[in-house]
Amino acid sequence: MVSDNDSDADFENADIDEHDWVPNPPTESEVVFRTVSLAALLWRTQFEMHLQGDPGSREAVRTQFNELNEWMEKEGIAEHYSKVETELFGRPLGEWKEADVFQNIWRFEALAGIAWSIQQIDPMPSYLELVDGRRILESASLMGSVERLQKKAALRSADEINKQQETAEFWHWRTRTHMLMLDGVTPPEGDSFPEVISRVVEHAHSNGIVSEVIDGDVSVNGVAYQTLSRDDWSTIASISIERHLAFNWLAGHAPEKDWDQTPTDT
């Protein structure tokens, strides 16, 4: 899911004085509805993906699509969608573009963080491999009663969430640094990317954010991040971007708790 948009300059609100900023984290109820909203989005994304691969299955998919809509209406989920999600759900079945499916199927990684935050999955999945999306949807009963989920949910402490936010930010930072290197960007005079990476990785290691360092870089299953293949790097990058989005929202970084406007600058 790595995109040019993600490597752009920091968000519009980057010029706000950080000393004036106060985190505004969502409530437990808001996290529950964000969880089921993402679950609904991911089911719809899978329907659209299935239709793009097999247009002849429209009637079978429509039956499931209707069941999804009935559940969303019954549970009052639509009012909790973000603006982007509202626009996507407003399109007729089969009218999503390939880019929409590609972008949103990665939301399983964001959902992992959100579901973890209300203790519906444990432990927090690794940043080194994709989550089993269907397992999360089924084990957390995310297509059942929202009222039942609210009774089961227990929002983790701010310290736990902030620790995960730091972890997600580190992995996303490592992604962007690698991207800068691939793009041939020159580091500041008197410094080098290996030196910058080594400093940050050692700091992350000393703070328990990463468990192993190799050759001055974070270890990815026993090899240095810098040696990853393009495919392996791209997968880990996409995981980190989605998790960073989720944990920044949970930590209260989004203006007015707006999911679509959650900043992920590093």
N, C-alpha and C positions, 0 to 999 in steps of 0.2 A: 504493500500500500504506500510505500515511500513515494512522495510526490514533490514536484518543484514548489508547490504551495507551502509545504512544511519547512522548506529551507529558506523561505523568504525572511526578510528582516523582521524583527520582533513586532508584536502587535501594536495596534494604534495607541493603546493606553500605556506604552512603555515610557512615555515622558511624564507620567504621574509621579510625583514625589513619593518614594517608597515609604517615607516616614508618615505620610498621611493615609496610607492604605491600612485598612483593618479587615481581616478575613471575615467572611460571612458564610460559614458552612451551612449546608442544608440540614433540615431536621430529619429525624428518623423516618417520619412519614413521607417526606419528600424523597428520601433515598429509596424507600420501598417503591414509590410510584416511578421513579427513574429506572429502577430495576425491571419492573414489569413493562414499562414503555420500551426499553431496549429489547426485552424478550419478544414483544409484539413486532418490533421492527425487524428482528432477526428471522422470525417466522415468515414475515412478508418477503424479506430478502431471499429466503430459500425458495419460496414459491416463484418469485421472478426469475431466479437462476435456473430453476427446473424448467420453466417455460421457454427460456432462451435456448436451452439444450434440447428440449423435446416439445415443440409447439403443439404436437398432437395430443398432449396430455391435458389440454386446457380444461376439459370438463371435470376430470378428477381433481385437478388443482383448485378449480372454482369451488368445489364442495368444501375443501379444507379452508379456502379463503373466506367463504361465508361463515364457517364455524369460528374462525378467528375474529371476524367482525362482530359476530354475536357476543363473543366473550368480551371483547373490548367495550362494547356498548353496555353490557350487563355490569361490568366492573368499573365503569366510568373512567376509563384510562385516557381517552382522547384528549381530555382537557389538560392533561399533564405532558403532552407532546411538546417538543421544542418547535419553533417555527419551521425549521427544515424538515423535521419529521412529519409535521402536519401537511406540508406540501407533498411529500412523498406518498403518504397514505391517501391523499386526495386524488391521486392518479388512478385511472382504471387498471384493473388487473392486466398485466402483460405490457404496460406502457412505460416501464422503467427502461433506462438505457443500460448498456453493459457497464458503463462507468459508475452508475448508481449502485449496481450490484457489487461491483468490485470494491467500492468505497465502504459500503455498509456491511459486507460480510465480515470485515475485520472488527466490527463492533463486538464480536464475541470476546475479544481481548479486553475491551473496556468493561463489558458485562462481568467478566471474571473479577475485576477489581471492585465493582459496585456490589456484586453478590457477596464477595468476601467481607465487605465492610459491614454488612448486616448479619454476618455469621451464617450464611447459607452454604458456603463452601469453606473448607479448611483442610490444609494450609493454603496460603496464597500460592497460586501456580508459579512455576519457574518462568523466568524471562527468556529461557533458552529453547523452549519448544511451544508449539501451538496448544491452546487448550482444546479439550474435547467439548465443543459447544453444546452438542445434544445432551451430554452428561450433565452439564451445568443446568440446562433448561429443565431436565427431568428430575435431577436430584434436589434442586431447589424448589420444585413444584411451581415454576414461574407462570404456568398457564392455568393455575387453579384460582381459588378464592383469594382476592387481595386482602380481605379481612383476616383470613387465616394466616396469610404471610405476615401481616402486620403483628399478629399475636406471637408468631415464631421469631420475628426479627429482633435483633438487639444490636444497635449501632455500636461499633467498637469505639474505643476511647480516641480522643484527639491525638494523643501521643502515638498510638498504633497507626492511625491514618497518616499522620505527618511523617512517620518513619517510612511508610510505603511510598509516600509522595516523594521523599528524598531519593528513594531507590529508583523509582520510575524516572525522575528527573536525571539521575546519573546515567541510566541506560540510554535515555534520549539524547543527553549531551554527548555520550560516546558515539551515538549514531551520527549526529550532526558533525562532529569533529572528523569522523571518517569520511563523511560526504565532502567536507571542505578539502580534505586531502585528495580525494578522487578528482575534485574539480580543479586541482592545481592552485588553490589559494595559498598565498605566502603568509606565514605567521609573522607576528611583530618582530622587528629587528632585534637581534640578540637572543631570540628564543627559537625553539623548534617544536614541531608537533610531538615528536617522541618525548621531549622534556615536559611539555605541557601535560600530555597524557599520563606520563609516569607520576607527576605530582598529584594530579587529580585522582588517579587510581589508588595511589598509596593512601591518600586522605580518605577515600571511600572505604578502603580496606580497614583502616584503623578505626573507622566508625561503624564497622559491621555491615556496610551496605553491600560489599562483595566479599565472597568467602576465600577467593584464591587469586593470586597475582602471578603472572608468568611473563618473563622477558619485559618487565616494566609496563605490562598491559593487563587488563582484566582477562581472566581465564574463561574460555568458553569450551566446556567439556574437554579440558586439558590442552587447548591450543590458544595462542594469543589472539585476541579480537582482530588485530591488524592483519592476520593471515587468513581470515575467513574468506570463503568463496563469495562471489557476488550474490548467489542465491541464499546462502546461509545468512549473510549480512542483511540482506533485504528482509528476510523473515524476522530476524531479531529486531531490526529497525522498526518494522510495522507493529510488532508486539509492544515495543517501548513507547511508541507514539500514542497508541490507544490507551495503554495503562497510565501514561502521563496525563492524558486528557481526563481520565476517570478520577485519578487521585487529586489533581488540581481542583476539579469540581468539588470533590468531597472535602478538601481542605479549605474550601471557601474562597478560591481565587477568581471565580467567575463573577463578572459584574451582574448584580441582582440575581445571582444563582442561575443565570442563563446558560444552559448547556452548550448552545451553539457558539457562544462568545467566550468559552473557557480558554484562557491563554495557555500556551504550551511552550513559551520561550524558555531557553536555557541559558 
